[in-house]
Amino acid sequence: MCVCVCCCSVWQHVDCMGVDKSNIPESYLCELCKPRPVDLRRAIRLQIQKKERELSELYTQTFDDTLQACHMMMQRLADIECFIVCLILSGYM
């Protein structure tokens, strides 16, 4: 589940940003729009764990399903790489 930042229109994972899923604010600001400390290591760890779970599910699928799932995983891994590059360029890593 993601939340959209009202000022800059960036989407962020609620789990990664430490937002309570049951209490998502109407007006959410990212750590750049409203400076605050963010546990980036936790966010990266959560994404890696999610990808590991998804990869383990690939082993239970048929060959055709696996090819499609691999393609989707490649796209998701590219999203993580993009996220990490954005963190580096923003000076958070």
Backbone as JSON Lines, residues from 0, in Angstrom:
{"i":0,"aa":"M","n":[0.84,-1.17,0.0],"ca":[0.0,0.0,0.0],"c":[0.9,1.24,0.0]}
{"i":1,"aa":"C","n":[0.55,2.2,-0.84],"ca":[1.33,3.43,-0.96],"c":[0.47,4.63,-0.58]}
{"i":2,"aa":"V","n":[1.16,5.71,-0.29],"ca":[0.5,6.98,0.0],"c":[1.13,8.04,-0.89]}
{"i":3,"aa":"C","n":[0.3,8.96,-1.37],"ca":[0.79,10.03,-2.24],"c":[1.11,11.27,-1.4]}
{"i":4,"aa":"V","n":[2.27,11.85,-1.67],"ca":[2.67,13.08,-0.97],"c":[1.95,14.25,-1.61]}
{"i":5,"aa":"C","n":[1.25,15.04,-0.78],"ca":[0.42,16.11,-1.35],"c":[1.24,17.21,-2.02]}
{"i":6,"aa":"C","n":[2.42,17.54,-1.53],"ca":[3.19,18.66,-2.1],"c":[3.92,18.29,-3.39]}
{"i":7,"aa":"C","n":[4.6,17.14,-3.37],"ca":[5.47,16.8,-4.5],"c":[4.92,15.65,-5.35]}
{"i":8,"aa":"S","n":[3.79,15.08,-4.99],"ca":[3.12,14.0,-5.72],"c":[3.95,12.72,-5.84]}
{"i":9,"aa":"V","n":[4.9,12.52,-4.94],"ca":[5.68,11.29,-4.89],"c":[4.85,10.24,-4.16]}
{"i":10,"aa":"W","n":[4.98,8.98,-4.58],"ca":[4.3,7.88,-3.9],"c":[5.3,7.16,-3.02]}
{"i":11,"aa":"Q","n":[4.91,6.83,-1.79],"ca":[5.78,6.12,-0.86],"c":[5.01,4.97,-0.23]}
{"i":12,"aa":"H","n":[5.73,3.86,0.06],"ca":[5.13,2.72,0.76],"c":[4.88,3.11,2.2]}
{"i":13,"aa":"V","n":[3.66,2.86,2.69],"ca":[3.35,3.21,4.07],"c":[4.2,2.41,5.04]}
{"i":14,"aa":"D","n":[4.47,1.13,4.73],"ca":[5.32,0.32,5.61],"c":[6.72,0.88,5.69]}
{"i":15,"aa":"C","n":[7.29,1.24,4.56],"ca":[8.66,1.77,4.52],"c":[8.79,3.1,5.27]}
{"i":16,"aa":"M","n":[7.75,3.9,5.2],"ca":[7.82,5.23,5.81],"c":[7.29,5.23,7.25]}
{"i":17,"aa":"G","n":[6.85,4.08,7.74],"ca":[6.4,3.97,9.12],"c":[5.02,4.58,9.36]}
{"i":18,"aa":"V","n":[4.19,4.62,8.32],"ca":[2.83,5.16,8.45],"c":[1.89,4.02,8.84]}
{"i":19,"aa":"D","n":[1.04,4.27,9.84],"ca":[0.08,3.28,10.3],"c":[-1.01,3.09,9.23]}
{"i":20,"aa":"K","n":[-1.14,1.86,8.73],"ca":[-2.12,1.57,7.66],"c":[-3.55,1.88,8.1]}
{"i":21,"aa":"S","n":[-3.81,1.77,9.38],"ca":[-5.17,2.01,9.87],"c":[-5.42,3.48,10.17]}
{"i":22,"aa":"N","n":[-4.39,4.31,10.02],"ca":[-4.53,5.73,10.35],"c":[-3.72,6.59,9.37]}
{"i":23,"aa":"I","n":[-4.0,6.43,8.07],"ca":[-3.28,7.19,7.05],"c":[-3.82,8.62,7.04]}
{"i":24,"aa":"P","n":[-2.94,9.6,7.17],"ca":[-3.4,10.99,7.21],"c":[-3.97,11.46,5.87]}
{"i":25,"aa":"E","n":[-4.92,12.37,5.94],"ca":[-5.51,12.95,4.72],"c":[-4.45,13.7,3.91]}
{"i":26,"aa":"S","n":[-3.59,14.41,4.63],"ca":[-2.54,15.21,3.99],"c":[-1.19,14.69,4.47]}
{"i":27,"aa":"Y","n":[-0.51,13.93,3.61],"ca":[0.77,13.31,3.96],"c":[1.91,14.08,3.31]}
{"i":28,"aa":"L","n":[2.99,14.29,4.07],"ca":[4.19,14.96,3.55],"c":[5.37,14.02,3.7]}
{"i":29,"aa":"C","n":[6.19,13.93,2.65],"ca":[7.37,13.07,2.68],"c":[8.45,13.71,3.56]}
{"i":30,"aa":"E","n":[9.56,12.99,3.71],"ca":[10.66,13.47,4.55],"c":[11.39,14.66,3.92]}
{"i":31,"aa":"L","n":[11.18,14.91,2.64],"ca":[11.78,16.07,1.99],"c":[10.89,17.31,2.12]}
{"i":32,"aa":"C","n":[9.56,17.1,1.99],"ca":[8.62,18.22,2.12],"c":[8.48,18.66,3.57]}
{"i":33,"aa":"K","n":[8.57,17.7,4.49],"ca":[8.52,17.98,5.93],"c":[9.7,17.23,6.54]}
{"i":34,"aa":"P","n":[10.87,17.87,6.61],"ca":[12.08,17.17,7.07],"c":[11.89,16.49,8.43]}
{"i":35,"aa":"R","n":[12.29,15.21,8.45],"ca":[12.24,14.4,9.66],"c":[13.13,13.19,9.44]}
{"i":36,"aa":"P","n":[13.57,12.56,10.51],"ca":[14.4,11.37,10.34],"c":[13.58,10.21,9.8]}
{"i":37,"aa":"V","n":[14.19,9.44,8.91],"ca":[13.55,8.26,8.32],"c":[14.52,7.1,8.46]}
{"i":38,"aa":"D","n":[14.0,5.96,8.87],"ca":[14.82,4.75,9.02],"c":[14.96,4.07,7.66]}
{"i":39,"aa":"L","n":[15.93,4.53,6.87],"ca":[16.12,4.02,5.51],"c":[16.54,2.56,5.5]}
{"i":40,"aa":"R","n":[17.34,2.17,6.48],"ca":[17.78,0.77,6.55],"c":[16.56,-0.15,6.74]}
{"i":41,"aa":"R","n":[15.62,0.27,7.57],"ca":[14.4,-0.5,7.79],"c":[13.59,-0.59,6.5]}
{"i":42,"aa":"A","n":[13.46,0.53,5.79],"ca":[12.7,0.56,4.55],"c":[13.32,-0.37,3.51]}
{"i":43,"aa":"I","n":[14.63,-0.33,3.38],"ca":[15.32,-1.2,2.43],"c":[15.18,-2.66,2.85]}
{"i":44,"aa":"R","n":[15.33,-2.93,4.16],"ca":[15.18,-4.3,4.66],"c":[13.77,-4.84,4.37]}
{"i":45,"aa":"L","n":[12.75,-4.02,4.58],"ca":[11.37,-4.44,4.29],"c":[11.2,-4.78,2.82]}
{"i":46,"aa":"Q","n":[11.76,-3.96,1.93],"ca":[11.63,-4.23,0.49],"c":[12.38,-5.5,0.1]}
{"i":47,"aa":"I","n":[13.55,-5.71,0.67],"ca":[14.31,-6.93,0.37],"c":[13.55,-8.16,0.85]}
{"i":48,"aa":"Q","n":[12.98,-8.09,2.06],"ca":[12.21,-9.23,2.58],"c":[11.0,-9.51,1.7]}
{"i":49,"aa":"K","n":[10.34,-8.46,1.23],"ca":[9.19,-8.64,0.35],"c":[9.62,-9.33,-0.94]}
{"i":50,"aa":"K","n":[10.73,-8.9,-1.51],"ca":[11.21,-9.5,-2.75],"c":[11.63,-10.95,-2.53]}
{"i":51,"aa":"E","n":[12.23,-11.25,-1.38],"ca":[12.61,-12.63,-1.09],"c":[11.38,-13.53,-1.0]}
{"i":52,"aa":"R","n":[10.3,-13.03,-0.37],"ca":[9.06,-13.8,-0.3],"c":[8.49,-14.04,-1.69]}
{"i":53,"aa":"E","n":[8.51,-13.0,-2.51],"ca":[8.0,-13.13,-3.87],"c":[8.83,-14.13,-4.67]}
{"i":54,"aa":"L","n":[10.15,-14.09,-4.5],"ca":[11.01,-15.03,-5.22],"c":[10.74,-16.47,-4.78]}
{"i":55,"aa":"S","n":[10.51,-16.67,-3.49],"ca":[10.26,-18.03,-3.02],"c":[8.96,-18.57,-3.58]}
{"i":56,"aa":"E","n":[8.0,-17.7,-3.85],"ca":[6.73,-18.12,-4.44],"c":[6.9,-18.56,-5.89]}
{"i":57,"aa":"L","n":[7.94,-18.07,-6.54],"ca":[8.18,-18.45,-7.94],"c":[8.41,-19.95,-8.1]}
{"i":58,"aa":"Y","n":[9.0,-20.57,-7.1],"ca":[9.34,-21.99,-7.2],"c":[8.11,-22.89,-7.23]}
{"i":59,"aa":"T","n":[6.96,-22.37,-6.85],"ca":[5.76,-23.2,-6.81],"c":[4.89,-23.03,-8.05]}
{"i":60,"aa":"Q","n":[5.33,-22.24,-8.99],"ca":[4.52,-21.95,-10.17],"c":[4.96,-22.8,-11.36]}
{"i":61,"aa":"T","n":[4.1,-22.9,-12.36],"ca":[4.44,-23.62,-13.58],"c":[5.46,-22.81,-14.38]}
{"i":62,"aa":"F","n":[6.01,-23.42,-15.42],"ca":[7.05,-22.77,-16.22],"c":[6.57,-21.45,-16.82]}
{"i":63,"aa":"D","n":[5.4,-21.45,-17.47],"ca":[4.89,-20.22,-18.08],"c":[4.63,-19.15,-17.04]}
{"i":64,"aa":"D","n":[4.03,-19.56,-15.93],"ca":[3.79,-18.6,-14.85],"c":[5.1,-18.05,-14.31]}
{"i":65,"aa":"T","n":[6.11,-18.9,-14.26],"ca":[7.41,-18.48,-13.74],"c":[8.05,-17.45,-14.67]}
{"i":66,"aa":"L","n":[7.94,-17.65,-15.98],"ca":[8.49,-16.67,-16.91],"c":[7.82,-15.31,-16.73]}
{"i":67,"aa":"Q","n":[6.52,-15.31,-16.59],"ca":[5.8,-14.06,-16.38],"c":[6.18,-13.46,-15.03]}
{"i":68,"aa":"A","n":[6.28,-14.28,-14.0],"ca":[6.64,-13.79,-12.67],"c":[8.07,-13.23,-12.66]}
{"i":69,"aa":"C","n":[8.97,-13.87,-13.41],"ca":[10.35,-13.37,-13.49],"c":[10.38,-11.99,-14.12]}
{"i":70,"aa":"H","n":[9.59,-11.8,-15.15],"ca":[9.51,-10.49,-15.78],"c":[9.02,-9.44,-14.79]}
{"i":71,"aa":"M","n":[8.0,-9.8,-14.03],"ca":[7.48,-8.87,-13.03],"c":[8.52,-8.59,-11.95]}
{"i":72,"aa":"M","n":[9.25,-9.62,-11.53],"ca":[10.29,-9.44,-10.51],"c":[11.39,-8.5,-11.02]}
{"i":73,"aa":"M","n":[11.75,-8.65,-12.28],"ca":[12.77,-7.77,-12.85],"c":[12.31,-6.31,-12.78]}
{"i":74,"aa":"Q","n":[11.04,-6.08,-13.07],"ca":[10.5,-4.73,-13.0],"c":[10.52,-4.22,-11.56]}
{"i":75,"aa":"R","n":[10.14,-5.08,-10.62],"ca":[10.12,-4.67,-9.21],"c":[11.53,-4.41,-8.69]}
{"i":76,"aa":"L","n":[12.48,-5.25,-9.08],"ca":[13.86,-5.03,-8.66],"c":[14.4,-3.72,-9.23]}
{"i":77,"aa":"A","n":[13.99,-3.39,-10.45],"ca":[14.39,-2.12,-11.04],"c":[13.8,-0.97,-10.23]}
{"i":78,"aa":"D","n":[12.59,-1.14,-9.71],"ca":[11.98,-0.12,-8.86],"c":[12.8,0.09,-7.59]}
{"i":79,"aa":"I","n":[13.29,-1.01,-7.0],"ca":[14.11,-0.91,-5.79],"c":[15.42,-0.19,-6.12]}
{"i":80,"aa":"E","n":[16.04,-0.55,-7.24],"ca":[17.28,0.11,-7.64],"c":[17.04,1.6,-7.82]}
{"i":81,"aa":"C","n":[15.94,1.96,-8.43],"ca":[15.59,3.37,-8.64],"c":[15.4,4.06,-7.28]}
{"i":82,"aa":"F","n":[14.73,3.38,-6.35],"ca":[14.51,3.92,-5.01],"c":[15.84,4.2,-4.32]}
{"i":83,"aa":"I","n":[16.76,3.24,-4.41],"ca":[18.06,3.4,-3.75],"c":[18.86,4.53,-4.41]}
{"i":84,"aa":"V","n":[18.82,4.63,-5.74],"ca":[19.52,5.72,-6.43],"c":[18.94,7.06,-5.99]}
{"i":85,"aa":"C","n":[17.61,7.14,-5.87],"ca":[16.98,8.39,-5.42],"c":[17.45,8.74,-4.0]}
{"i":86,"aa":"L","n":[17.58,7.73,-3.14],"ca":[18.05,7.98,-1.78],"c":[19.48,8.51,-1.81]}
{"i":87,"aa":"I","n":[20.29,7.91,-2.65],"ca":[21.7,8.33,-2.74],"c":[21.78,9.76,-3.28]}
{"i":88,"aa":"L","n":[21.03,10.04,-4.34],"ca":[21.05,11.38,-4.92],"c":[20.48,12.42,-3.97]}
{"i":89,"aa":"S","n":[19.56,12.0,-3.1],"ca":[18.97,12.92,-2.13],"c":[19.88,13.14,-0.93]}
{"i":90,"aa":"G","n":[20.96,12.36,-0.86],"ca":[21.91,12.52,0.25],"c":[21.55,11.72,1.48]}
{"i":91,"aa":"Y","n":[20.6,10.78,1.37],"ca":[20.21,9.98,2.52],"c":[21.07,8.74,2.7]}
{"i":92,"aa":"M","n":[21.88,8.4,1.71],"ca":[22.77,7.22,1.84],"c":[24.16,7.61,1.43]}
